[in-house]
Amino acid sequence: MHPETLKQVMKFHLRNFNLQQLAVTDDTVHNAILSNNDGMGGASSQQIYRSLIHWTLLQKDCDSVQWPVDWMSWSVDLLAEKLVGYGH
């Protein structure tokens, strides 16, 4: 999967969690929209989003990559490139 494709998927899902109605771009930092304490029963926007992106990568036969511990402070651009093995 190319980083540009993954970025489109990431921005789509971020828009779905975007209660603040912020502009979602490649420069959007995940913690501006997602939270680890906004759900119930362990289903937070952070956990759901990560699962959706992980599922997308698996469906596209991308190798499983270690997610950065501090990924919530990363931009869409930076995380997409890390997850598909480009740069950074």
C-alpha positions as CSV (number, residue, x, y, z in Angstrom):
1,M,0.0,0.0,0.0
2,H,1.3,3.4,-0.9
3,P,1.4,6.1,1.8
4,E,-0.9,8.4,-0.1
5,T,-3.6,5.7,-0.2
6,L,-3.2,5.0,3.5
7,K,-3.4,8.8,4.3
8,Q,-6.8,8.9,2.4
9,V,-8.1,6.1,4.6
10,M,-6.8,7.6,7.8
11,K,-8.3,11.0,7.0
12,F,-11.7,9.4,6.2
13,H,-11.8,7.7,9.6
14,L,-10.5,10.7,11.4
15,R,-13.4,12.8,9.9
16,N,-15.8,10.2,11.3
17,F,-14.5,10.8,14.9
18,N,-14.1,14.6,14.4
19,L,-16.7,16.0,16.9
20,Q,-14.8,19.3,17.0
21,Q,-15.3,19.7,13.2
22,L,-11.6,20.5,12.6
23,A,-10.1,20.5,9.2
24,V,-8.5,17.1,8.6
25,T,-5.4,17.2,6.5
26,D,-2.1,15.3,6.1
27,D,-0.8,17.6,8.9
28,T,-3.5,16.7,11.4
29,V,-2.1,15.3,14.6
30,H,-4.1,12.3,15.8
31,N,-4.6,13.5,19.4
32,A,-6.4,16.7,18.1
33,I,-9.3,14.4,17.2
34,L,-8.9,11.0,18.9
35,S,-8.9,10.2,22.6
36,N,-8.3,7.1,24.7
37,N,-11.1,8.0,27.2
38,D,-14.1,9.0,25.0
39,G,-15.8,5.7,24.7
40,M,-17.3,3.0,26.8
41,G,-16.2,-0.5,27.7
42,G,-12.7,0.0,26.3
43,A,-14.0,1.2,22.9
44,S,-12.4,4.6,22.6
45,S,-12.0,6.5,19.3
46,Q,-8.2,5.9,19.7
47,Q,-8.6,2.1,19.9
48,I,-11.3,1.9,17.2
49,Y,-9.3,4.0,14.8
50,R,-6.1,2.0,15.3
51,S,-8.0,-1.2,14.8
52,L,-9.5,0.2,11.5
53,I,-6.1,1.2,10.2
54,H,-4.5,-2.1,11.2
55,W,-7.4,-4.0,9.5
56,T,-6.9,-1.9,6.4
57,L,-3.2,-2.7,6.3
58,L,-3.8,-6.4,6.8
59,Q,-6.4,-6.5,4.0
60,K,-3.8,-4.9,1.6
61,D,-1.3,-7.6,2.6
62,C,1.0,-5.0,4.3
63,D,3.5,-6.4,6.7
64,S,2.6,-5.8,10.3
65,V,4.6,-2.9,11.6
66,Q,5.2,-1.9,15.2
67,W,3.1,1.2,15.9
68,P,5.1,4.0,17.6
69,V,4.2,4.3,21.3
70,D,3.6,8.0,20.8
71,W,1.7,7.7,17.6
72,M,-1.2,9.9,18.9
73,S,1.2,12.9,18.7
74,W,2.1,12.1,15.1
75,S,0.6,13.6,12.0
76,V,-1.3,11.6,9.4
77,D,1.6,12.0,7.0
78,L,4.2,10.8,9.4
79,L,2.3,7.8,10.7
80,A,1.2,6.7,7.3
81,E,4.8,6.7,6.1
82,K,5.9,4.8,9.2
83,L,3.2,2.2,8.9
84,V,3.9,1.3,5.3
85,G,7.6,1.4,5.7
86,Y,8.5,4.6,3.8
87,G,11.0,7.1,5.2
88,H,11.0,8.3,8.8
